[in-house]
Amino acid sequence: MELKNIEDEVMHLPRTDRALLIRKLISSLDTPSMQELQDDWLAEAKHRAEDLDRGTVQSIPGEDVLNKARALVK
């Protein structure tokens, strides 16, 4: 289906449906791809590892983090 045909169809939708479609389309533009997410997480992991290696941050044992998180939800 060509863009012009889609535009014509969309313009005949009720206002609320057009608004919903607009939100979905904008959301699809704002959502990063899986590759972008992976690249971002890899960069963050490298950054955190460098901070640990330099000693600018200290690690916290996982069990301590879990205990603190559990205490927050009680």
C-alpha positions as CSV (number, residue, x, y, z in Angstrom):
1,M,0.0,0.0,0.0
2,E,1.4,3.4,-0.9
3,L,1.7,6.2,1.6
4,K,-0.9,8.4,-0.2
5,N,-3.4,5.5,0.1
6,I,-2.6,5.1,3.8
7,E,-3.0,8.9,4.4
8,D,-6.4,8.8,2.7
9,E,-7.6,5.9,4.8
10,V,-6.3,7.4,8.0
11,M,-8.0,10.7,7.4
12,H,-11.4,8.9,7.3
13,L,-10.8,7.4,10.8
14,P,-12.6,8.9,13.8
15,R,-10.6,11.6,15.6
16,T,-9.9,9.3,18.6
17,D,-8.5,6.5,16.4
18,R,-6.3,9.0,14.6
19,A,-5.0,10.3,17.9
20,L,-4.2,6.7,19.0
21,L,-2.5,6.0,15.7
22,I,-0.4,9.2,16.1
23,R,0.7,8.1,19.6
24,K,1.7,4.7,18.3
25,L,3.7,6.1,15.4
26,I,5.5,8.6,17.6
27,S,6.3,5.9,20.1
28,S,7.7,3.7,17.4
29,L,10.1,6.5,16.5
30,D,11.2,7.1,20.1
31,T,11.8,3.4,20.8
32,P,15.5,2.4,20.3
33,S,16.2,-0.7,18.2
34,M,17.5,-3.9,19.9
35,Q,20.9,-3.2,18.5
36,E,20.9,0.3,19.9
37,L,19.9,-1.0,23.3
38,Q,22.6,-3.6,23.2
39,D,25.2,-1.0,22.2
40,D,24.1,1.3,25.0
41,W,24.2,-1.4,27.7
42,L,27.7,-2.6,26.4
43,A,29.0,1.0,26.6
44,E,27.5,1.4,30.1
45,A,29.1,-1.9,31.3
46,K,32.5,-0.8,29.9
47,H,32.2,2.5,31.7
48,R,31.3,0.9,35.0
49,A,34.1,-1.6,34.6
50,E,36.6,1.2,34.0
51,D,35.3,3.1,37.1
52,L,35.8,-0.1,39.1
53,D,39.3,-0.6,37.7
54,R,40.3,3.0,38.5
55,G,38.9,2.7,42.0
56,T,36.5,5.7,41.5
57,V,33.6,3.6,42.7
58,Q,33.3,0.6,45.0
59,S,31.3,-2.5,44.3
60,I,28.5,-3.6,46.6
61,P,27.8,-7.3,47.1
62,G,24.7,-8.5,45.3
63,E,23.2,-9.9,48.4
64,D,23.4,-6.5,50.1
65,V,21.7,-4.9,47.2
66,L,18.9,-7.5,47.2
67,N,18.4,-7.2,51.0
68,K,18.1,-3.4,50.7
69,A,15.6,-3.7,47.8
70,R,13.5,-6.2,49.7
71,A,13.4,-3.9,52.7
72,L,12.0,-1.1,50.5
73,V,9.0,-3.2,49.3
74,K,8.0,-4.4,52.8
